[in-house]
Amino acid sequence: MAPLGTTDLDVHPICLGGNVFGWTADRDDSFAVLDAYVAAGGNFIDTADLYMASAPGNSGGESETIIGEWLRARGNRGQVVIATKVAKLPGRRGLSPDNIRAAAEDSLRRLGVDHIDLYYAHEDDESVPQAETMAAFDGLVREGKVRHLAASNFTGDRLASALAASDREGLARFQAVQPHYNLVERAEYETDLAELVAREKLPVLPYFALAKGFLTGKYRPGDTFSDSPRADAARSYLDERGVKILTALEEIATLRGVPEASVALAWLRARPSIAAPIASARNTDQLTALLVAAELELTGAELERLTTASD
């Protein structure tokens, strides 16, 4: 465990993504993954009100509901850090003060808890003055319904102005950042956010840390891909650069005797400002690679090999 930036939260080096709960992982599989993660020392679970509204038969909040049922069944609320989000769920879109409060109350109810440890703005909302948005978040913090605030999918400029609004108005500020960042998706974060988060000393929790499964090594040139968003993403990554990345991952994983996914996550963990990559597992077999990554320390040469392959 390590402190999450300047917050009072101590978190595991791999954050367990809850986007598969209620989607590709049913209630029983979700409980099994959560149990195994905590048994191995994990304590950091990421979800959102949006998860997984896009799945057939779902309307959103399914992941939060399953996590809430698990927390009550295990009686371990005090041992885990729960992060969830507002702004992207249909019917609860945006960062207006009324929507933030209503969405937070909905999430608290689904999770069955009296506070959220880390509450994200899931995306920016330029239609609302940032001082109003941050005042609404600040109100939740003052009431004890939220411990700390975070931002996801913000540009560097908009994150900087949100932080400035909080400082100017004396409001709670964003204390962590969740961008899209991994071995194949580097440019946006490294050009727009990296300098800002370093200057502000904000911990970074990258999502899609395994590039929608591409960095697990299960996709290869010449494969026949199924018709799915993840397969489409993998197909788009399988260019010359993507093959170089897969080759480097395979070489290092083979030498280390660990899964390729573990190597990809370990590279992320070693990047500046990264606190805990977020990765999901729909069963305990997939969870193994995440747990290995929490302990895997790559050498300088191995890190350079991966970085060069992905440049």
C-alpha positions as CSV (number, residue, x, y, z in Angstrom):
1,M,0.0,0.0,0.0
2,A,1.1,3.6,-0.6
3,P,-0.5,7.0,0.1
4,L,-2.6,8.3,-2.8
5,G,-1.0,11.7,-3.4
6,T,-1.7,14.1,-0.5
7,T,-4.9,12.3,0.4
8,D,-5.3,10.2,3.5
9,L,-6.1,7.1,1.4
10,D,-3.6,4.2,1.3
11,V,-4.1,2.2,-1.8
12,H,-2.9,-1.0,-3.6
13,P,-0.6,-0.5,-6.6
14,I,-3.2,-2.0,-8.9
15,C,-6.7,-0.6,-8.8
16,L,-9.4,-3.1,-9.7
17,G,-11.7,-1.9,-12.4
18,G,-15.4,-2.6,-11.9
19,N,-16.6,-1.9,-15.5
20,V,-17.1,-5.6,-16.1
21,F,-19.3,-6.2,-13.1
22,G,-22.9,-6.7,-14.3
23,W,-21.7,-7.1,-17.8
24,T,-19.2,-9.8,-18.8
25,A,-18.9,-10.8,-15.1
26,D,-22.2,-11.8,-13.4
27,R,-22.8,-11.4,-9.7
28,D,-21.1,-14.7,-8.7
29,D,-18.1,-14.1,-10.9
30,S,-17.8,-10.5,-9.7
31,F,-17.9,-11.7,-6.0
32,A,-15.2,-14.2,-6.8
33,V,-12.9,-11.6,-8.4
34,L,-13.5,-9.1,-5.5
35,D,-12.9,-11.8,-2.9
36,A,-9.7,-12.9,-4.6
37,Y,-8.4,-9.4,-5.0
38,V,-9.0,-8.5,-1.4
39,A,-7.5,-11.8,-0.2
40,A,-4.3,-11.0,-2.1
41,G,-4.1,-7.6,-0.4
42,G,-6.0,-5.4,-2.8
43,N,-8.2,-2.6,-1.5
44,F,-8.8,-0.2,-4.3
45,I,-12.0,-0.6,-6.4
46,D,-13.0,1.7,-9.3
47,T,-16.5,1.9,-10.7
48,A,-19.0,4.5,-12.1
49,D,-22.7,5.2,-12.3
50,L,-22.4,4.6,-16.0
51,Y,-21.2,1.0,-15.7
52,M,-22.5,-0.8,-17.6
53,A,-25.4,1.1,-19.1
54,S,-24.4,0.0,-22.6
55,A,-24.9,-3.7,-22.0
56,P,-28.1,-5.3,-23.2
57,G,-30.8,-5.1,-20.6
58,N,-28.8,-2.7,-18.4
59,S,-29.6,0.9,-17.5
60,G,-26.5,1.9,-15.5
61,G,-25.5,1.4,-11.9
62,E,-25.2,-2.4,-12.2
63,S,-21.5,-2.4,-11.2
64,E,-22.2,-0.1,-8.2
65,T,-25.1,-2.4,-7.1
66,I,-23.0,-5.6,-7.3
67,I,-20.1,-3.9,-5.3
68,G,-22.6,-2.7,-2.7
69,E,-24.1,-6.2,-2.3
70,W,-20.6,-7.6,-1.9
71,L,-19.6,-5.0,0.7
72,R,-22.7,-5.8,2.7
73,A,-22.2,-9.6,2.4
74,R,-18.5,-9.4,3.4
75,G,-18.9,-6.6,6.0
76,N,-15.6,-5.1,4.9
77,R,-16.4,-1.5,4.0
78,G,-13.7,-0.1,6.2
79,Q,-11.0,-2.2,4.5
80,V,-11.6,-1.0,0.9
81,V,-11.3,2.3,-1.0
82,I,-14.3,2.9,-3.3
83,A,-14.0,5.2,-6.3
84,T,-17.0,6.1,-8.5
85,K,-18.0,8.8,-11.0
86,V,-20.6,11.3,-12.2
87,A,-21.3,12.9,-15.6
88,K,-21.7,10.3,-18.3
89,L,-24.8,8.2,-17.3
90,P,-27.8,8.9,-19.6
91,G,-30.3,10.8,-17.5
92,R,-27.5,11.9,-15.1
93,R,-25.2,13.6,-17.6
94,G,-23.1,16.7,-16.9
95,L,-21.6,18.5,-13.9
96,S,-24.4,20.9,-12.9
97,P,-24.7,21.2,-9.1
98,D,-28.2,19.6,-9.1
99,N,-27.0,16.7,-11.1
100,I,-23.8,16.1,-9.1
101,R,-25.8,15.9,-5.9
102,A,-28.5,13.7,-7.3
103,A,-25.9,11.3,-8.9
104,A,-23.9,11.2,-5.7
105,E,-27.1,10.2,-3.7
106,D,-27.9,7.5,-6.3
107,S,-24.4,6.1,-6.1
108,L,-24.4,6.1,-2.3
109,R,-27.7,4.2,-2.3
110,R,-26.5,1.6,-4.9
111,L,-23.3,1.1,-3.1
112,G,-25.0,1.0,0.3
113,V,-22.4,3.2,1.9
114,D,-22.5,6.5,3.8
115,H,-19.5,8.0,1.9
116,I,-17.6,7.7,-1.3
117,D,-13.8,7.6,-0.9
118,L,-12.9,9.1,-4.3
119,Y,-15.5,10.8,-6.4
120,Y,-14.7,11.6,-10.0
121,A,-16.0,14.0,-12.6
122,H,-16.1,11.3,-15.3
123,E,-15.8,13.9,-18.0
124,D,-15.6,17.7,-18.4
125,D,-18.8,19.8,-18.8
126,E,-18.0,23.1,-20.4
127,S,-21.7,24.2,-20.2
128,V,-21.3,24.8,-16.4
129,P,-19.0,27.4,-14.8
130,Q,-16.2,25.4,-13.1
131,A,-16.7,27.4,-9.8
132,E,-20.3,26.1,-9.7
133,T,-19.2,22.5,-10.3
134,M,-16.4,22.6,-7.7
135,A,-18.7,24.3,-5.2
136,A,-21.2,21.3,-5.6
137,F,-18.4,18.8,-5.1
138,D,-17.1,20.8,-2.1
139,G,-20.5,20.6,-0.5
140,L,-20.4,16.8,-0.7
141,V,-17.0,16.8,0.9
142,R,-18.1,19.2,3.7
143,E,-21.1,17.0,4.4
144,G,-18.9,13.9,4.7
145,K,-20.6,12.1,1.7
146,V,-17.3,12.3,-0.3
147,R,-13.8,12.2,1.1
148,H,-11.8,13.2,-1.9
149,L,-12.4,14.5,-5.5
150,A,-10.8,13.5,-8.8
151,A,-11.0,14.2,-12.5
152,S,-11.2,11.9,-15.5
153,N,-11.0,12.8,-19.2
154,F,-10.0,16.4,-18.7
155,T,-7.7,18.3,-20.9
156,G,-4.7,19.9,-19.3
157,D,-6.1,23.4,-19.7
158,R,-9.5,22.5,-18.2
159,L,-7.9,20.6,-15.3
160,A,-5.7,23.6,-14.6
161,S,-8.6,26.0,-14.6
162,A,-10.7,23.7,-12.4
163,L,-7.8,23.6,-9.9
164,A,-7.5,27.4,-10.1
165,A,-11.3,27.8,-9.5
166,S,-11.1,25.7,-6.3
167,D,-8.1,27.6,-5.1
168,R,-9.6,31.0,-5.8
169,E,-12.9,30.1,-4.1
170,G,-11.5,28.1,-1.2
171,L,-13.1,24.9,-2.4
172,A,-12.1,21.3,-2.3
173,R,-9.9,20.6,-5.3
174,F,-9.3,17.5,-7.6
175,Q,-6.6,15.4,-5.9
176,A,-6.2,12.7,-8.5
177,V,-6.5,12.3,-12.2
178,Q,-7.7,9.4,-14.4
179,P,-6.6,9.6,-18.0
180,H,-6.6,7.1,-20.9
181,Y,-3.0,6.0,-20.8
182,N,-1.1,2.8,-21.6
183,L,1.8,1.5,-23.8
184,V,-0.1,2.1,-27.0
185,E,-2.0,5.2,-26.0
186,R,0.7,7.7,-24.8
187,A,0.5,10.9,-26.8
188,E,-2.6,12.5,-25.3
189,Y,-1.5,12.1,-21.7
190,E,2.2,12.8,-22.2
191,T,1.7,16.0,-24.2
192,D,-1.4,17.4,-22.4
193,L,-1.4,16.3,-18.7
194,A,2.0,14.9,-17.7
195,E,3.6,18.2,-16.9
196,L,0.6,19.6,-15.1
197,V,0.1,16.6,-12.8
198,A,3.8,16.6,-12.0
199,R,3.7,20.3,-11.1
200,E,0.6,19.9,-9.0
201,K,1.8,16.6,-7.5
202,L,-1.4,14.8,-8.5
203,P,-1.4,11.0,-8.5
204,V,-2.5,9.5,-11.8
205,L,-4.7,6.4,-12.2
206,P,-4.7,5.4,-15.9
207,Y,-7.8,3.6,-17.3
208,F,-7.7,1.1,-20.2
209,A,-4.3,0.2,-18.8
210,L,-4.3,-2.9,-20.9
211,A,-5.6,-1.2,-24.0
212,K,-8.9,-3.1,-24.0
213,G,-7.1,-6.4,-23.9
214,F,-4.5,-5.7,-26.6
215,L,-1.6,-5.7,-24.1
216,T,-2.5,-9.1,-22.8
217,G,-1.0,-10.5,-25.9
218,K,-4.1,-12.4,-27.0
219,Y,-4.4,-10.5,-30.3
220,R,-1.8,-11.3,-33.1
221,P,-1.4,-10.4,-36.7
222,G,-3.4,-12.7,-38.9
223,D,-6.0,-13.4,-36.2
224,T,-9.6,-13.6,-37.1
225,F,-11.3,-11.0,-34.9
226,S,-14.8,-11.2,-33.5
227,D,-17.3,-8.4,-34.0
228,S,-16.9,-6.4,-30.8
229,P,-15.6,-2.9,-29.7
230,R,-12.6,-4.6,-28.0
231,A,-11.7,-6.6,-31.1
232,D,-12.1,-3.4,-33.2
233,A,-9.6,-1.6,-30.9
234,A,-7.1,-4.5,-31.1
235,R,-7.4,-4.5,-34.9
236,S,-6.6,-0.8,-34.9
237,Y,-3.5,-1.3,-32.7
238,L,-2.0,-4.1,-34.8
239,D,0.1,-1.9,-37.0
240,E,4.0,-2.0,-37.2
241,R,4.3,-0.1,-33.9
242,G,1.8,-2.4,-32.2
243,V,3.6,-5.5,-33.3
244,K,6.9,-4.0,-31.9
245,I,5.2,-3.5,-28.5
246,L,3.8,-7.0,-28.5
247,T,7.2,-8.5,-29.4
248,A,8.9,-6.6,-26.5
249,L,6.2,-7.6,-24.1
250,E,6.5,-11.3,-25.1
251,E,10.3,-11.3,-24.8
252,I,10.3,-9.8,-21.3
253,A,7.3,-11.8,-20.1
254,T,9.0,-15.0,-21.3
255,L,12.3,-14.2,-19.6
256,R,10.5,-13.3,-16.4
257,G,8.0,-16.1,-16.5
258,V,5.0,-13.8,-16.0
259,P,2.0,-12.9,-18.1
260,E,2.4,-10.2,-20.8
261,A,-0.4,-8.2,-19.1
262,S,1.7,-8.1,-15.9
263,V,4.6,-6.6,-17.8
264,A,2.4,-3.9,-19.5
265,L,1.0,-2.9,-16.1
266,A,4.5,-2.9,-14.5
267,W,5.7,-0.5,-17.2
268,L,2.8,1.9,-16.3
269,R,3.5,1.6,-12.6
270,A,7.1,2.8,-13.3
271,R,6.0,5.9,-15.2
272,P,6.3,9.3,-13.5
273,S,3.2,10.3,-11.4
274,I,1.5,7.0,-11.8
275,A,-0.1,5.8,-8.6
276,A,-2.1,2.7,-9.6
277,P,-3.1,1.6,-13.1
278,I,-6.7,0.5,-13.4
279,A,-7.4,-2.9,-14.9
280,S,-10.4,-5.2,-14.8
281,A,-10.8,-9.0,-14.6
282,R,-14.0,-10.9,-15.4
283,N,-12.7,-14.0,-13.6
284,T,-10.1,-15.0,-11.1
285,D,-7.8,-16.4,-13.9
286,Q,-7.6,-12.9,-15.4
287,L,-7.0,-11.4,-12.0
288,T,-3.8,-13.3,-11.6
289,A,-1.9,-11.1,-14.1
290,L,-3.0,-8.0,-12.2
291,L,-1.8,-9.3,-8.9
292,V,1.6,-10.3,-10.4
293,A,1.9,-6.8,-11.7
294,A,1.6,-5.3,-8.3
295,E,4.9,-7.0,-7.3
296,L,6.7,-6.9,-10.6
297,E,9.6,-4.4,-10.8
298,L,11.1,-4.1,-14.2
299,T,14.8,-3.3,-14.7
300,G,15.9,-0.1,-16.4
301,A,16.8,-2.0,-19.5
302,E,13.4,-3.6,-19.6
303,L,11.6,-0.3,-19.2
304,E,13.7,1.2,-21.9
305,R,13.0,-1.7,-24.3
306,L,9.2,-1.2,-23.9
307,T,9.4,2.6,-24.1
308,T,11.4,2.5,-27.2
309,A,9.1,0.0,-28.8
310,S,6.1,2.2,-28.1
311,D,7.7,5.5,-29.1
